[in-house]
Amino acid sequence: MSLLGNRRRVPASHPVWFFVACSLALTPAFAADAAVKLKSRETLVEQDLPVTSIKIDVPLVLINVTVTDPMNRFVTGLYKENFQIKEDKVEQTITQFGAEDAPLSMGIVFDASGSMGYKMSKAREAVAQFFKTANPEDEFFLAQFNDRPQMATGFTNSLEEIQNELTFMQSGGRTALLDAIYLALNKMKEAKNAKKALLVISDGGDNSSRYGVKDIKSAVRESDVQLYAIGIFDPDRGTRGAEYAYGPYLLSELSEMTGGRMFPVELYSLHELPDLAAKISVELRNQYIVGYRPSNTARDGSWRRIKVKLKPPKGLPQLYSYARSGYYAPTH
C-alpha cells in the first residue's frame, strides 16, 4: 500500500540520504563532536577574555520502523509528521527521517538439528527465495547449529557459496538455538553496513545451549541488530518437552524486542516457507528510518523504553508499527 504510488527516492546528495546510508543503527549512534562557539564574540574580545570552543557529544537514536495496514501490507509514502516517538513516555523531536533501501548486512541462522529432518528441504528453498531480492552491496553469512553452533561461512557477497553450504548440510543432533543466536550477534560486529539483521529458521526447541534465555535477551538488547524468525512448529510440540512448547514464545519475544517479527509455520504449511522468507526480505527494504536526539542527556547506562505512535493522514485505516522496544543509554 503506497500513499504516493511509488516509493519516494531521495537523491544521494540529500541530507536524508546521508543519514540513511551512514547511520542505519537500532541503538544510539554518536555524531562527530560539534564545536559550538560561545555567542557574543565581539563582547568577549572587548573584555580581553579568551574565546573558548566547547565540544559536546550529541547522541543520536535511530530506529527502523515497519508500517503495515490491517491487511498486513506495507505502507509507504508517509512523512515525518506521521510519526511520534516517546522515550520513557516523554515525546521526542524527530530530527532525522528517511525511507531508503540501504545496503544490508544479514546473517542466516539455520537449524540443522535432528528435529528439523524433512523440514530441511523447504527451509533451504526459503533461504534461496530470500536472496532473490538481494542488492549488490549486501553481505551475508551463514551460521548453522545442532549440538553446537558453527560458522558455515563468513561475510560474503557470494550467494552461491551460502547455497552450496546449505545443499550439503545434514540434519542431526540436538538444538543449540540460543548459542547460535549469540554467535551470530558477535559475528555481526564485523559487519560493514550500518543496517544489520538476522534471519533465524528453526523449530525453536532449544535443548543444548550453554547460554540461557536471560543471557540472549541481554545480548539482543545491547545489539543494533534486527531479528526475524521463521518458526517451524509441530502441532504436538507440547508433548515433546517444555523446550518445544516454549519455542514459539521464545522466537517471538526475541524478534519483537528488536523491531523484527516471528512468522510461524505449521508442518502442513511447509510450502509457505519460501513466500515468508520473501516477505521478510521485502519488509527489510520497506522500512522508515526515524532518528532523534534524546531529551534525557544523562549518560547513566539505563534502559530507555521507546514507543512509536503513528499519526496517519485522514482517510487511511488503522496502521500498525513495528520497532525496537528501547536501547541502553551511553555511559560516557
C-alpha positions, 0 to 999 in steps of 0.5 A: 500500500503506497500513499504516493504510488511509488516509493519516494527516492531521495537523491544521494546528495540529500541530507536524508540520504546521508543519514540513511546510508551512514547511520542505519543503527537500532541503538544510539549512534554518536555524531562527530563532536560539534564545536559550538562557539560561545555567542557574543564574540565581539563582547568577549574580545572587548573584555580581553577574555579568551574565546573558548570552543566547547565540544559536546557529544550529541547522541543520536537514536535511530530506529527502523520502523515497519508500517503495515495496514490491517491487511498486513501490507506495507505502507509507504509514502508517509512523512515525518509528521506521521510519526511520534516517538516517546522515550520513557513516555516523554515525546521526542523531536524527530530530527532525522527521517528517511525511507531508503533501501540501504545496503544490508548486512544479514546473517542466516541462522539455520537449524540443522538439528535432528528435529528439523529432518524433512523440514530441511528441504523447504527451509533451504528453498526459503533461504534461496527465495530470500536472496532473490531480492538481494542488492549488490552491496549486501553481505551475508553469512551463514551460521548453522547449529545442532549440538553446537553452533558453527560458522558455515561461512563468513561475510560474503557477497557470494550467494552461491557459496551460502547455497552450496553450504546449505545443499550439503548440510545434514540434519542431526543432533540436538538444538543449540538455538540460543548459542547460535543466536549469540554467535551470530550477534558477535559475528555481526560486529564485523559487519560493514553496513550500518543496517544489520539483521538476522534471519533465524529458521528453526523449530525453536526447541532449544535443548543444548545451549550453554547460554540461557534465555536471560543471557540472549535477551541481554545480548539482543538488547545491547545489539543494533541488530534486527531479528526475524524468525521463521518458526517451524512448529509441530502441532504436538510440540507440547508433548515433546518437552517444555523446550518445544512448547516454549519455542514459539514464545521464545522466537517471538519475544526475541524478534519483537524486542528488536523491531523484527517479527516471528512468522510461524509455520505449521508442518502442513504449511511447509510450502509457505516457507519460501513466500515468508522468507520473501516477505521478510526480505521485502519488509527489510527494504520497506522500512522508515528510518526515524532518528532523534536526539534524546531529551534525557542527556544523562549518560547513566547506562539505563534502559530507555523504553521507546514507543512509536505512535503513528499519526496517519493522514485522514482517510487511511485505516488503522496502521500498525508499527513495528520497532525496537522496544528501547536501547541502553543509554551511553555511559560516557 
